Amino acid sequence: MTVIIAGTLHFPAANREKALTETAELVVETRTQQGCQHYVWAADPTSDSRVYVFEKWASVEDLAAHLAGPFYQTMLASLGKYGVTDVEVSKYKIALEEPVYDPQGNPRADFFTA
């Protein structure tokens, strides 16, 4: 079962870029973990403090291994140094995944392959 992690967190404006720069290598390293399909922390261009988190894991077990491992622990320690606040990050079980665009190239909100 695919697991999506998505949410936001905030830093004092003066610290956001420092935090993202310091953790960039950890993001790259985390992407090498088993089951990691997407992993990104990105600055919101409309806010000087908000960071968006997006992760996609192949399974609950792969996510559990990540959360118990050294990359996650190092990331927490690094982010904590920069005054992270207002963390709202959730996990989602994905029952069905399909493209937004159908075979004719039309964007679709409905699920059309099931």
Secondary structure as the mmCIF struct_conf table of DSSP 4:
data_model
#
loop_
_struct_conf.conf_type_id
_struct_conf.id
_struct_conf.beg_label_comp_id
_struct_conf.beg_label_asym_id
_struct_conf.beg_label_seq_id
_struct_conf.end_label_comp_id
_struct_conf.end_label_asym_id
_struct_conf.end_label_seq_id
STRN STRN1 THR A 2 HIS A 10
HELX_RH_AL_P HELX_RH_AL_P1 ALA A 13 THR A 30
TURN_TY1_P TURN_TY1_P1 ARG A 31 THR A 32
BEND BEND1 GLN A 33 GLN A 33
TURN_TY1_P TURN_TY1_P2 GLN A 34 GLY A 35
STRN STRN2 CYS A 36 ALA A 43
TURN_TY1_P TURN_TY1_P3 PRO A 45 THR A 46
BEND BEND2 ASP A 48 SER A 49
STRN STRN3 ARG A 50 TRP A 57
BEND BEND3 ALA A 58 ALA A 58
HELX_RH_AL_P HELX_RH_AL_P2 VAL A 60 ALA A 68
BEND BEND4 GLY A 69 GLY A 69
HELX_RH_AL_P HELX_RH_AL_P3 PRO A 70 GLY A 80
TURN_TY1_P TURN_TY1_P4 LYS A 81 GLY A 83
STRN STRN4 THR A 85 ILE A 94
BEND BEND5 ALA A 95 ALA A 95
BEND BEND6 VAL A 100 VAL A 100
STRN STRN5 TYR A 101 TYR A 101
TURN_TY1_P TURN_TY1_P5 PRO A 103 GLN A 104
BEND BEND7 GLY A 105 GLY A 105
STRN STRN6 PRO A 107 PRO A 107
BEND BEND8 ALA A 109 ASP A 110
#
